[in-house]
């Protein structure tokens, strides 16, 4: 457990346990007083019974002047004795004082104290275990979030490392001699970084889409040129029967980037990617390894391999929803994947 996790656990545990222990203490204080009151009722009933049969050898009786008595037929507890006053038949000047043995009372009170403390200790131990479990449960979302953030940062660094390294390498080449090829590699690497940045921006911002006439044919040709350079072993084919569609240029560019990128990254060696567009929608087919769980791929950070950062299809779904489109996936490990974006 890391330091921040320990700190969160200790704070959660302290809060849970101290609150529960305080409530537990209040409950057992009332329980103790209830038991003590029940004992007092029991003692008074014994004294009252003794007033009729005089059969308890440990109790004592005394005659006291009636004028010194404050209250009849009630239990009185002082520091020295426990007693109750009763009438003496045909006597108007005196009353009977029945004294209950103090040591027997103390023994009963001590039993109540011991049992209360025992129950309090047992319940306190149970609350300790519950507090530990609650604290572990409470920090689980934090641990999961931090784990995802840690993995996310690692993946971002990994994805940025390749284009950045390419830029530095080609810049060093340009220092020695002009090279159109080096400039082209720098341009493609910069576009790759731009695509990563665009994905991150799509997560953070929720900007409204602007609908306009978009030259989807030119956009796809540009994407094919870009990804053909990044994945030279992939063969690209396009079938565009509707070159102009009404959509958001930025959103469609982001959708194409993520879908074509996945079709390339998870394709087989010397595989194919076919991109088709007609008035009903966009279809991207590949000859890749397929998707194991098509229903989960739109979840943020979901990945079926170590490649990528698990954001692409989540962003695609987010943009699809903004455009009021629909997206469906058909995938098979032997035949590849078909992703259909329906415009209407």
C-alpha positions as CSV (number, residue, x, y, z in Angstrom):
1,X,0.0,0.0,0.0
2,X,1.4,3.4,-1.0
3,X,1.8,6.3,1.3
4,X,-1.3,8.2,0.0
5,X,-3.4,5.0,0.2
6,X,-2.2,4.5,3.9
7,X,-3.2,8.1,4.7
8,X,-6.6,7.7,3.1
9,X,-7.1,4.3,4.8
10,X,-6.1,5.7,8.3
11,X,-8.3,8.8,7.9
12,X,-11.3,6.7,6.8
13,X,-10.7,4.1,9.5
14,X,-10.4,6.8,12.3
15,X,-13.6,8.5,11.1
16,X,-15.6,5.3,10.9
17,X,-14.3,3.7,14.1
18,X,-14.5,6.8,16.3
19,X,-18.0,7.6,15.2
20,X,-19.2,4.0,15.6
21,X,-17.5,3.6,19.0
22,X,-19.1,6.8,20.3
23,X,-22.5,5.7,19.2
24,X,-21.8,2.3,20.7
25,X,-20.8,3.9,24.0
26,X,-24.0,5.9,24.1
27,X,-26.1,2.8,23.5
28,X,-24.3,0.8,26.2
29,X,-24.6,3.7,28.7
30,X,-28.4,3.6,28.2
31,X,-28.3,-0.2,28.4
32,X,-26.4,0.0,31.7
33,X,-28.9,2.5,33.2
34,X,-31.8,0.4,32.0
35,X,-30.3,-2.7,33.7
36,X,-29.7,-0.7,36.9
37,X,-33.2,0.5,36.9
38,X,-34.5,-3.0,36.4
39,X,-32.4,-4.1,39.4
40,X,-33.9,-1.3,41.5
41,X,-37.4,-2.5,40.6
42,X,-36.4,-6.1,41.5
43,X,-34.9,-5.0,44.8
44,X,-38.0,-2.9,45.7
45,X,-40.3,-5.9,44.9
46,X,-38.2,-8.1,47.2
47,X,-38.4,-5.5,50.0
48,X,-42.2,-5.2,49.5
49,X,-42.5,-9.0,49.6
50,X,-40.3,-9.1,52.8
51,X,-42.8,-6.6,54.3
52,X,-45.4,-9.4,54.2
53,X,-43.5,-12.6,55.0
54,X,-40.2,-11.4,56.7
55,X,-38.4,-14.5,55.2
56,X,-35.1,-12.9,54.0
57,X,-32.5,-13.3,56.8
58,X,-30.1,-10.7,55.2
59,X,-32.7,-7.8,55.3
60,X,-33.0,-5.7,58.4
61,X,-35.9,-3.7,59.8
62,X,-36.1,-0.6,62.0
63,X,-38.8,1.6,63.4
64,X,-38.5,5.2,62.6
65,X,-40.7,8.2,63.5
66,X,-43.2,9.0,60.8
67,X,-42.3,12.7,60.9
68,X,-38.7,11.9,59.7
69,X,-40.0,10.1,56.6
70,X,-40.1,11.9,53.2
71,X,-41.7,9.2,51.0
72,X,-43.4,5.9,51.6
73,X,-43.4,2.9,49.2
74,X,-40.4,4.0,47.3
75,X,-36.8,2.7,47.1
76,X,-34.2,5.0,48.6
77,X,-30.5,4.5,47.8
78,X,-27.9,6.4,49.8
79,X,-24.2,6.0,50.2
80,X,-24.6,3.8,53.3
81,X,-27.8,1.8,52.7
82,X,-30.7,0.8,50.5
83,X,-34.1,0.9,52.1
84,X,-37.9,1.6,51.8
85,X,-40.5,2.8,54.2
86,X,-43.8,1.1,54.8
87,X,-46.9,1.8,57.1
88,X,-47.2,0.1,60.4
89,X,-50.9,-0.9,60.9
90,X,-52.7,1.1,63.6
91,X,-49.7,3.4,64.0
92,X,-49.8,7.1,63.3
93,X,-46.4,8.0,64.8
94,X,-44.0,5.4,63.4
95,X,-43.1,3.7,60.1
96,X,-41.3,0.5,59.2
97,X,-37.9,0.8,57.5
98,X,-36.8,-2.2,55.6
99,X,-33.1,-2.2,54.8
100,X,-31.7,-4.2,51.8
101,X,-28.1,-5.6,52.2
102,X,-25.7,-3.2,50.6
103,X,-23.1,-5.9,49.7
104,X,-25.7,-7.9,47.8
105,X,-26.7,-4.7,45.9
106,X,-23.0,-4.0,45.1
107,X,-22.5,-7.5,43.8
108,X,-25.5,-7.1,41.5
109,X,-24.3,-3.8,40.2
110,X,-20.8,-5.2,39.6
111,X,-22.3,-8.1,37.5
112,X,-24.2,-5.6,35.4
113,X,-21.1,-3.5,34.9
114,X,-19.0,-6.6,34.0
115,X,-21.6,-7.9,31.5
116,X,-22.0,-4.4,30.0
117,X,-18.3,-4.0,29.6
118,X,-18.0,-7.5,28.1
119,X,-20.7,-6.8,25.6
120,X,-19.2,-3.4,24.9
121,X,-15.8,-5.0,24.2
122,X,-17.2,-7.6,21.9
123,X,-19.3,-5.1,20.0
124,X,-16.2,-2.8,19.9
125,X,-14.2,-5.6,18.3
126,X,-16.9,-6.2,15.7
127,X,-17.0,-2.4,15.0
128,X,-13.2,-2.5,14.6
129,X,-13.5,-5.2,12.0
130,X,-16.3,-3.4,10.2
131,X,-14.4,-0.1,10.3
132,X,-11.4,-1.9,8.6
133,X,-13.7,-3.4,6.0
134,X,-15.5,-0.1,5.4
135,X,-12.2,1.8,5.1
136,X,-10.8,-0.7,2.6
137,X,-14.1,-0.5,0.6
138,X,-14.0,3.3,0.8
139,X,-10.5,3.6,-0.7
140,X,-11.1,1.1,-3.5
141,X,-12.5,3.8,-5.9
142,X,-9.5,5.9,-5.1
143,X,-7.1,3.1,-5.7
144,X,-8.8,2.1,-9.0
145,X,-8.8,5.8,-10.2
146,X,-5.1,6.2,-9.3
147,X,-4.3,2.9,-11.0
148,X,-6.1,3.9,-14.1
149,X,-4.4,7.3,-14.1
150,X,-1.0,5.7,-13.6
151,X,-1.7,3.3,-16.5
152,X,-3.1,6.1,-18.6
153,X,0.0,8.2,-18.1
154,X,2.3,5.3,-19.0
155,X,0.3,4.7,-22.2
156,X,0.3,8.4,-23.1
157,X,4.1,8.5,-22.6
158,X,4.5,5.4,-24.6
159,X,2.3,6.7,-27.5
160,X,4.1,10.0,-27.5
161,X,7.5,8.5,-27.4
162,X,7.5,7.2,-31.0
163,X,6.6,10.4,-32.8
164,X,8.7,12.6,-30.5
165,X,11.7,10.3,-31.1
166,X,11.1,10.5,-34.8
167,X,10.9,14.3,-34.7
168,X,14.3,14.6,-32.9
169,X,15.9,12.0,-35.1
170,X,14.9,13.7,-38.3
171,X,15.7,17.1,-37.0
172,X,19.3,15.9,-36.4
173,X,19.3,14.6,-40.0
174,X,18.2,18.0,-41.3
175,X,21.1,19.7,-39.5
176,X,23.5,17.9,-41.8
177,X,21.7,18.1,-45.1
178,X,18.2,19.0,-46.5
179,X,15.9,16.1,-46.8
180,X,12.3,16.2,-48.0
181,X,11.8,12.7,-46.6
182,X,12.9,13.8,-43.1
183,X,10.5,16.8,-43.3
184,X,7.7,14.5,-44.3
185,X,8.5,12.2,-41.4
186,X,8.5,15.2,-39.0
187,X,5.1,16.3,-40.4
188,X,3.5,12.8,-39.9
189,X,5.0,12.6,-36.4
190,X,3.5,16.0,-35.6
191,X,0.1,14.9,-36.9
192,X,0.3,11.8,-34.8
193,X,0.9,14.0,-31.7
194,X,-1.9,16.2,-32.8
195,X,-4.2,13.2,-33.0
196,X,-3.3,12.1,-29.5
197,X,-3.9,15.7,-28.3
198,X,-7.2,15.8,-30.1
199,X,-8.3,12.7,-28.3
200,X,-7.4,14.1,-24.9
201,X,-9.2,17.3,-25.7
202,X,-12.3,15.4,-26.7
203,X,-12.4,13.8,-23.2
204,X,-11.9,17.1,-21.3
205,X,-14.1,19.4,-23.4
206,X,-17.7,18.9,-24.5
207,X,-17.8,21.3,-27.4
208,X,-20.9,21.4,-29.6
209,X,-20.6,20.0,-33.1
210,X,-21.0,22.3,-36.1
211,X,-22.7,20.7,-39.1
212,X,-21.6,21.6,-42.6
213,X,-21.0,20.1,-46.1
214,X,-17.8,18.0,-45.7
215,X,-15.7,16.6,-48.5
216,X,-15.5,13.1,-47.0
217,X,-13.7,11.7,-50.1
218,X,-10.8,14.1,-49.7
219,X,-10.7,13.6,-46.0
220,X,-10.5,9.8,-46.3
221,X,-7.8,10.0,-49.0
222,X,-5.8,12.2,-46.7
223,X,-6.2,9.7,-43.9
224,X,-5.2,6.8,-46.2
225,X,-2.0,8.7,-47.1
226,X,-1.2,9.3,-43.5
227,X,-1.8,5.8,-42.3
228,X,-0.2,4.2,-45.3
229,X,3.0,5.9,-44.2
230,X,2.7,4.7,-40.6
231,X,1.6,1.2,-41.6
232,X,3.3,0.4,-45.0
233,X,2.4,-3.3,-44.9
234,X,-1.4,-2.5,-44.8
235,X,-3.3,-2.3,-48.1
236,X,-6.0,0.4,-48.2
237,X,-9.0,0.4,-50.5
238,X,-11.8,3.0,-50.6
239,X,-15.3,3.0,-52.1
240,X,-16.8,6.5,-51.9
241,X,-20.2,6.8,-53.7
242,X,-21.2,9.9,-51.8
243,X,-18.2,12.3,-51.8
244,X,-20.0,15.2,-49.9
245,X,-21.9,14.6,-46.7
246,X,-23.5,16.9,-44.2
247,X,-21.7,16.4,-40.9
248,X,-19.2,17.9,-38.5
249,X,-15.7,18.1,-40.1
250,X,-13.8,18.0,-36.8
251,X,-16.0,15.2,-35.4
252,X,-15.8,13.1,-38.6
253,X,-12.0,13.6,-38.8
254,X,-11.7,12.3,-35.2
255,X,-13.9,9.3,-35.8
256,X,-12.0,8.3,-38.9
257,X,-8.6,8.8,-37.1
258,X,-9.6,6.4,-34.3
259,X,-11.4,3.8,-36.4
260,X,-8.7,3.6,-39.1
261,X,-5.9,3.7,-36.5
262,X,-7.5,0.7,-34.7
263,X,-8.0,-1.1,-38.0
264,X,-4.3,-0.8,-38.7
265,X,-2.9,-1.5,-35.2
266,X,-4.9,-4.7,-34.7
267,X,-4.6,-6.0,-38.3
268,X,-2.7,-9.0,-39.4
269,X,0.6,-8.8,-41.3
270,X,0.0,-7.7,-44.9
271,X,-3.6,-7.1,-44.0
272,X,-6.3,-5.0,-45.7
273,X,-8.5,-2.1,-44.7
274,X,-11.5,-1.2,-46.8
275,X,-13.3,2.2,-46.2
276,X,-16.7,2.7,-47.8
277,X,-19.0,5.7,-47.8
278,X,-22.5,6.1,-49.2
279,X,-25.5,8.2,-48.3
280,X,-26.5,5.8,-45.5
281,X,-23.2,5.7,-43.7
282,X,-19.6,4.8,-43.2
283,X,-18.2,1.3,-43.2
284,X,-14.6,0.3,-42.2
285,X,-13.6,-3.3,-42.6
286,X,-10.3,-4.9,-41.7
287,X,-8.7,-8.4,-41.7
288,X,-7.5,-8.1,-38.2
289,X,-7.5,-10.3,-35.1
290,X,-11.0,-9.3,-34.1
291,X,-12.6,-7.9,-30.9
292,X,-13.2,-10.3,-28.0
293,X,-15.9,-8.1,-26.3
294,X,-17.5,-5.8,-28.8
295,X,-20.0,-4.6,-26.1
296,X,-17.2,-3.3,-23.9
297,X,-15.0,-1.5,-26.4
298,X,-16.8,1.8,-25.9
299,X,-15.9,1.9,-22.2
300,X,-13.3,4.4,-21.3
301,X,-9.8,2.8,-20.8
302,X,-11.0,-0.6,-21.9
303,X,-8.2,-2.5,-23.7
304,X,-7.9,-6.0,-25.0
305,X,-4.1,-5.7,-25.4
306,X,-1.2,-3.6,-24.2
307,X,-1.4,-1.4,-27.3
308,X,-3.1,2.0,-27.1
309,X,-4.6,3.9,-24.2
310,X,-8.2,2.7,-24.3
311,X,-9.7,6.0,-25.4
312,X,-10.3,5.8,-29.1
313,X,-13.6,3.9,-29.3
314,X,-14.9,5.7,-26.3
315,X,-14.3,9.0,-28.0
316,X,-15.9,7.7,-31.2
317,X,-19.0,6.7,-29.3
318,X,-19.1,10.1,-27.7
319,X,-18.9,11.9,-31.1
320,X,-21.4,9.5,-32.7
321,X,-23.9,10.3,-30.0
322,X,-23.4,14.0,-30.5
323,X,-24.0,13.7,-34.2
324,X,-27.1,11.5,-33.5
325,X,-25.6,8.7,-35.5
326,X,-25.5,5.0,-34.7
327,X,-22.5,2.6,-34.6
328,X,-22.5,-1.2,-34.8
329,X,-19.6,-3.7,-34.6
330,X,-19.3,-7.1,-36.2
331,X,-16.2,-9.0,-35.3
332,X,-14.7,-12.4,-35.7
333,X,-11.1,-13.5,-34.9
334,X,-10.9,-15.3,-38.3
335,X,-12.5,-12.7,-40.6
336,X,-11.7,-9.4,-38.9
337,X,-13.9,-6.5,-37.9
338,X,-16.6,-4.5,-39.5
339,X,-17.6,-1.1,-38.0
340,X,-20.7,0.6,-39.4
341,X,-21.6,4.2,-38.7
342,X,-25.1,4.9,-39.8
343,X,-25.9,8.5,-40.7
344,X,-29.7,8.3,-40.7
